[in-house]
Amino acid sequence: MSHVPDPMTQARQHIERALIERAQSDEAFRKLLLQDPRAALKQLIGVDPIPGFKIRVLEEVPGEVVLVLPRAIAQDELPDEMLDYAAGGGDGNPCPDPRAGFRGTIVKTRPASSN
């Protein structure tokens, strides 16, 4: 039986992947992400996902490896918009999909029931 991450972990992983992929393909976005992570997040997903929290972005340099050990995140710490984003957008607006060059949408699907 495979382990399925909780919704908060899935949301975080999805947003981190999207940020990294966008920063690798868009130098202006990369600079914004390093200088003003909150503005970069707003640009990517259209909302400030974690108001009141400090956001830090570190860039590795040659000869360095940066490992981040995330703290445990309680499900009620992030707003619904962040969860909606990871699930494909909850308000009907297109959700940037890194696989679609940030112009596609991720479609929210429900698993088929086993009945």
VMD Tcl script that draws the C-alpha trace (Angstrom):
set ca {
  {0.00 0.00 0.00}
  {1.52 3.34 -0.99}
  {1.68 6.32 1.31}
  {-0.35 9.33 0.15}
  {0.85 12.63 1.64}
  {-1.67 14.72 3.53}
  {-3.26 17.68 1.66}
  {-0.94 20.24 3.30}
  {2.17 18.35 2.22}
  {0.75 17.94 -1.28}
  {-0.03 21.68 -1.49}
  {3.43 22.64 -0.34}
  {5.15 20.21 -2.70}
  {3.06 21.38 -5.66}
  {3.78 25.05 -5.01}
  {7.48 24.42 -4.41}
  {7.76 22.50 -7.70}
  {5.93 25.26 -9.56}
  {8.16 27.96 -8.03}
  {11.36 26.09 -8.86}
  {10.32 25.29 -12.42}
  {9.23 28.86 -13.06}
  {12.43 30.28 -11.51}
  {14.53 27.98 -13.71}
  {12.84 29.14 -16.89}
  {12.19 32.82 -16.09}
  {15.16 34.91 -14.88}
  {13.00 37.91 -13.91}
  {10.78 35.65 -11.79}
  {13.88 34.07 -10.21}
  {15.14 37.51 -9.17}
  {11.71 38.44 -7.78}
  {11.54 35.15 -5.85}
  {14.93 35.84 -4.26}
  {14.19 39.51 -3.50}
  {10.50 39.34 -2.57}
  {9.22 35.77 -2.15}
  {5.73 36.94 -1.13}
  {5.33 38.97 -4.35}
  {6.56 35.99 -6.39}
  {4.03 33.70 -4.72}
  {1.26 36.21 -5.37}
  {2.32 36.41 -9.01}
  {2.34 32.63 -9.37}
  {-0.86 31.69 -7.55}
  {-2.71 35.00 -7.25}
  {-2.93 35.06 -3.46}
  {-0.68 35.42 -0.43}
  {-0.89 31.83 0.82}
  {0.54 32.39 4.28}
  {-0.03 35.94 5.55}
  {1.90 36.69 8.70}
  {4.59 34.06 8.06}
  {8.14 34.89 7.08}
  {9.12 33.40 3.71}
  {12.81 32.76 2.95}
  {14.28 31.60 -0.33}
  {17.83 30.30 -0.44}
  {19.82 29.84 -3.62}
  {22.51 27.18 -3.72}
  {25.92 28.20 -4.94}
  {28.52 25.96 -6.58}
  {30.07 23.62 -4.04}
  {27.11 23.87 -1.67}
  {24.08 21.72 -0.95}
  {21.14 23.19 0.96}
  {18.81 20.78 2.74}
  {15.61 22.04 4.33}
  {13.91 20.09 7.03}
  {10.29 21.29 7.03}
  {8.53 21.61 10.33}
  {5.30 19.76 10.88}
  {2.45 21.89 9.50}
  {-0.99 21.66 11.04}
  {-3.74 21.48 8.44}
  {-5.46 24.59 9.76}
  {-2.37 26.83 9.39}
  {-2.76 27.58 5.69}
  {-5.77 29.18 4.02}
  {-8.13 27.33 1.72}
  {-6.72 29.18 -1.30}
  {-3.42 27.33 -0.96}
  {-5.18 23.98 -0.71}
  {-7.40 24.91 -3.67}
  {-4.31 25.81 -5.68}
  {-2.73 22.43 -5.07}
  {-5.98 20.71 -5.94}
  {-6.38 22.57 -9.21}
  {-7.94 25.86 -8.24}
  {-11.21 26.14 -6.42}
  {-12.60 29.37 -7.82}
  {-12.76 28.40 -11.49}
  {-9.67 30.41 -12.40}
  {-6.91 28.62 -14.28}
  {-4.24 27.27 -12.04}
  {-0.67 27.61 -13.32}
  {0.57 24.16 -14.18}
  {4.34 23.82 -14.48}
  {3.84 20.95 -16.94}
  {1.92 23.31 -19.23}
  {4.35 26.21 -19.23}
  {2.26 28.13 -16.68}
  {-0.57 28.60 -19.17}
  {-2.50 25.39 -18.64}
  {-4.79 24.31 -15.88}
  {-4.77 21.44 -13.46}
  {-8.13 19.75 -13.32}
  {-9.41 18.68 -9.93}
  {-10.53 15.07 -10.06}
  {-12.00 12.77 -7.50}
  {-10.78 9.18 -7.15}
  {-13.19 6.57 -8.44}
  {-15.12 4.90 -5.68}
  {-14.49 1.22 -5.08}
  {-18.21 0.41 -4.80}
}
mol new
graphics top color blue
foreach p $ca { graphics top sphere $p radius 0.5 }
foreach p [lrange $ca 0 end-1] q [lrange $ca 1 end] { graphics top cylinder $p $q radius 0.2 }
display resetview
